[in-house]
């Protein structure tokens, strides 16, 4: 199997619409969106837009209280965020879609075939999934957040 390596520096200008996906859009992807926005504000093109959604998005639901609390520790307020479900319009809008798990990549590409080639895991370089902390204790959220921070930092670095 050949691994395709993108030259991110050449194509970073094309990646101005970034969509971050998980399952319900109430735990991982809102945290990743907030962190990505924070870093993008100072490190990426001012035209960069970041949104998040879920493959089974809990439309209008607030983020999990544990996610809200962890983001508050980073001086980021996600309490007013309402869950969004991935749809054709969002899939088309996105220049790049970052997911948390391999299974989500498969779901996105199956539902929206035009996304093939623009869907990657947040931890693509490590070939690692970020486990879903939903309905788990705060330690699971902290573990997920550490991985999310790592992935966001890597992607912002690639897209600079």
C-alpha positions as CSV (number, residue, x, y, z in Angstrom):
1,X,0.0,0.0,0.0
2,X,1.4,3.4,-1.0
3,X,1.2,6.2,1.4
4,X,0.5,9.6,-0.1
5,X,2.3,12.4,1.5
6,X,0.9,15.9,1.0
7,X,3.1,18.9,0.8
8,X,1.1,20.9,3.2
9,X,3.0,24.1,2.7
10,X,2.0,24.2,-0.9
11,X,-1.6,23.5,-0.4
12,X,-2.2,25.3,2.9
13,X,-3.9,28.2,1.1
14,X,-6.4,25.8,-0.2
15,X,-7.3,24.6,3.3
16,X,-9.2,27.6,4.5
17,X,-12.4,25.7,5.4
18,X,-11.6,23.1,8.1
19,X,-14.3,20.8,9.5
20,X,-13.7,18.8,12.6
21,X,-15.9,15.7,13.2
22,X,-16.6,13.2,15.8
23,X,-19.8,11.2,16.6
24,X,-22.2,13.4,18.6
25,X,-20.4,16.8,18.3
26,X,-20.7,17.3,22.1
27,X,-17.3,16.1,23.4
28,X,-14.2,15.8,21.2
29,X,-15.0,17.9,18.1
30,X,-16.1,21.0,20.1
31,X,-13.0,20.9,22.1
32,X,-10.9,20.5,19.0
33,X,-12.7,23.3,17.2
34,X,-12.1,25.7,20.1
35,X,-8.4,24.8,20.3
36,X,-8.0,25.0,16.6
37,X,-9.7,28.4,16.5
38,X,-7.4,29.6,19.3
39,X,-4.2,28.6,17.5
40,X,-5.5,29.6,14.0
41,X,-6.1,33.1,15.2
42,X,-2.4,33.8,15.5
43,X,-0.8,31.2,13.2
44,X,-3.0,30.7,10.2
45,X,-4.4,32.8,7.3
46,X,-7.1,35.2,8.5
47,X,-9.5,33.5,6.0
48,X,-9.3,30.2,7.8
49,X,-12.7,29.1,9.1
50,X,-13.1,26.2,11.5
51,X,-16.4,24.4,12.2
52,X,-17.3,21.1,13.8
53,X,-20.0,18.5,13.4
54,X,-20.9,15.0,14.2
55,X,-21.6,12.0,12.0
56,X,-24.6,11.4,14.3
57,X,-24.7,14.9,15.6
58,X,-26.9,15.7,18.6
59,X,-28.4,18.8,17.0
60,X,-28.6,21.7,19.3
61,X,-27.2,19.8,22.3
62,X,-24.7,21.6,24.5
63,X,-21.3,20.1,24.9
64,X,-20.8,17.7,27.7
65,X,-20.2,19.5,31.1
66,X,-16.8,17.8,31.4
67,X,-15.7,19.2,28.0
68,X,-17.0,22.6,29.0
69,X,-15.0,22.5,32.3
70,X,-11.8,21.4,30.6
71,X,-12.0,24.1,28.0
72,X,-12.7,26.7,30.7
73,X,-9.3,25.6,32.2
74,X,-7.8,26.7,28.8
75,X,-9.7,30.0,29.0
76,X,-12.0,28.8,26.2
77,X,-15.8,29.0,26.5
78,X,-17.7,26.3,24.6
79,X,-20.8,26.5,26.8
80,X,-22.9,28.2,24.2
81,X,-22.1,25.8,21.4
82,X,-24.9,23.7,20.0
83,X,-24.2,20.3,18.3
84,X,-24.4,20.1,14.6
85,X,-24.9,17.0,12.3
86,X,-22.7,16.5,9.3
87,X,-24.6,17.1,6.1
88,X,-24.0,17.5,2.4
89,X,-23.6,21.3,2.7
90,X,-20.9,21.0,5.4
91,X,-19.1,18.2,3.6
92,X,-19.0,20.3,0.4
93,X,-17.9,23.5,2.3
94,X,-14.9,21.8,3.9
95,X,-11.6,21.8,2.2
96,X,-10.3,19.4,4.8
97,X,-12.2,17.2,7.3
98,X,-10.4,16.1,10.4
99,X,-12.0,13.1,12.3
100,X,-11.2,11.4,15.5
101,X,-11.3,7.8,14.4
102,X,-10.7,5.6,11.4
103,X,-14.3,4.4,11.5
104,X,-15.5,8.0,11.2
105,X,-13.3,8.6,8.2
106,X,-15.0,5.5,6.6
107,X,-18.5,6.8,7.5
108,X,-17.8,10.3,6.1
109,X,-16.3,9.0,2.9
110,X,-19.1,6.5,2.4
111,X,-21.9,9.0,3.0
112,X,-20.3,11.7,1.1
113,X,-18.1,10.2,-1.7
114,X,-16.9,13.6,-2.9
115,X,-14.9,13.9,0.4
116,X,-12.5,11.2,-0.5
117,X,-9.0,12.5,-0.3
118,X,-9.8,15.3,2.1
119,X,-10.7,13.3,5.2
120,X,-7.9,12.7,7.7
121,X,-7.7,11.7,11.3
122,X,-6.6,14.4,13.7
123,X,-3.7,12.1,14.6
124,X,-3.1,11.0,11.1
125,X,0.7,11.1,11.4
126,X,0.6,8.7,14.3
127,X,-2.1,6.5,12.7
128,X,-3.9,6.9,16.0
129,X,-7.6,7.2,17.0
130,X,-8.8,9.5,19.8
131,X,-11.1,7.5,22.0
132,X,-14.6,8.8,22.7
133,X,-14.9,10.0,26.3
134,X,-18.7,10.2,26.2
135,X,-20.4,9.0,29.4
136,X,-17.0,8.4,31.0
137,X,-15.2,10.0,33.9
138,X,-13.2,13.2,33.7
139,X,-9.9,11.3,33.3
140,X,-11.2,9.9,29.9
141,X,-11.9,13.5,28.9
142,X,-8.4,14.6,30.0
143,X,-6.8,11.8,28.0
144,X,-8.8,12.7,24.9
145,X,-7.9,16.3,25.3
146,X,-4.2,15.6,25.5
147,X,-4.5,13.7,22.2
148,X,-6.6,16.5,20.7
149,X,-4.1,19.1,21.6
150,X,-1.4,17.1,20.0
151,X,-3.3,16.7,16.8
152,X,-4.4,20.3,16.6
153,X,-0.8,21.5,17.1
154,X,0.4,19.2,14.4
155,X,-2.3,20.3,11.9
156,X,-1.8,24.0,12.6
157,X,1.9,23.4,12.0
158,X,1.3,21.8,8.7
159,X,-1.1,24.4,7.5
160,X,1.0,27.4,8.5
